[in-house]
Amino acid sequence: MLKALSAFFDRSAGSSGSGEAASREQELQLATAVLLIEVARADFSEDDVEIEAVAELLSEHLGVSRHDISSLVDEAKRQADHSASLQSFTRQLHEELSLEEKRSIIEMLWRVALADSTLDKHEDHLIRKVAGLLYISHGDLIRIRNSVTSS
């Protein structure tokens, strides 16, 4: 996923400058982090194991250094606290990412939800809602969930 994001931003940088490309990359990372935080909070408790899963997934899938993870997660929490809707975050991801990259985000959401070995109905509902906003088919959603639960 990181390679695809980097390629996208490299193409953007050619026409609009590297500063704007870096800003767009940070916005996409933040939007992804907010969705992960929202899933971690969906069951009305913020488990350390789920927050650690968020940090690990951001580092692994988005290439965010462990050094920057803490500030990204803190900013994502602030954004989540002050956001009335997920639509602004999902719209940005839908417009900027490929279908495969969006599937990768759904996989990360399932991994956070299942990090504590239980899937709360609120977590399930939120992931389904996000998948719909990202135009991920129900079949893909189920395949991704089954892949995560079997690994």
N, C-alpha and C positions, 0 to 999 in steps of 0.2 A: 504494500500500500504506500509506503514511504517513497518508493521509486516513482510510482505514478503521480503522487502529489508533487514530488520534486520536479518531474518532467513538466507537469502542468505549470508550476510556478516559473520554471525556466522559460517556457514559451511566453508566459505573461511578462516576465522580466524583459524580454527582448523588445516588447512594444511599449511597456509602461514604466520601466525602471525597477531596479532590484529592491528598492525601499518599499514600493507598493506590493511587490510579490511577497516579501517577507511579512508584511502586515497581513496580507490575505492568508498566508500560511498560519500565522498566529491566530487569526480569526477562526479558521477551520479547526485548528487544534482546540481552541477554547469552546467552540460549538460542540465538538465531540466530547470534550471533558464535561460540559454541562449535562449532556444526555446521560453520560455514565454516572454522574453524581445523582441525577434525578432517579435513576434506577436503583442506586444504592439506598436512597432515601424513601423509595416507594412503599416499603413495608413499615414505614413510620419509625424506623430505628436506623441509626447510622453505625453499623457494625464495623469494627476495625478491619475485619477480614475483607469486607467489601471495599472499603476505602483503599486497602493495600492492593486489592485486585485492580481497582481503577488506576492507581499509580503504576502498577506493573504493566497493564495493558497500554497505557499511554506511552510508557517508555519503549515497550516492545514494538507496537504497531505504528506509532507515529514518529518514532525516532527522537522523542523528547528526552534529553539527558536527565538522569536521576537528580542532578543538581537543580534543574528547572522544574521538576515535577511538583515539588511542594508549592511553589508560587502559582503554578498553573491550576493545581487542585484548589488552592485557596481562592483564586479568582473565579474559578468555576462555581464554587460554593456561593460566593457573593452574587454572581450572575443568576444562579438558580434561586437564591433568596429573593431577588428583586424582579424576577420575571413572572409575568402572569400567564405566559403561554410558551409552549415549546416550538411553536410555528416559526418564529424568526430563526431559531437555530437549525431546524430541519430544512427550512426553505433554502438557507445558505448552503447547507450540505448537498441538498438535492440539485441545486443549480451548478455547483462546482465539481462534484464528484461523479465518477463513472458508476455504473451499476455494480460492478465488482467491489469497488471501494465502499459503496453503501452497504453491500452484503457484509463486508468486513466489520463495519460499525455495528450492524445487527448482531454479529457474532460476539463482539466485545460486550454488548449489552447483555446477551444471554450469559456470558462468562461472569459478569458482575452479579447478576441476579442469582446465579447458582454457586457463587463463591462460598456461601455459608451452608451449602448442601441442601437448601430448601428453596422452593420456588413459591413465593407468596402470590396470591391472586392479583394484588396490586402491581407487582413487578411484571407479571405476565401481561396484564392489561396495558401497562405503559409501553412495553416493548412492542406489542401489537399495534398500538397507536402510532408509535414512532415509525414502525415499518410501513404503515399506511401512508404517513406523511412523506416518507422517502420513496414511495411507489415500489416497494418490495412486494412481490406476490405472496399470497398466503402459502403456496407450495414451497417457495424459497424460505419463508419464515420457519416453517415446520422442519424442513431439511436442515437448516442451520441449527435449530434447537436440538434436533436429534443428534446431529454431529457433535455438538458441545456436550450433551449429556452422556454420550457413549465414549467420550475421550477422558 
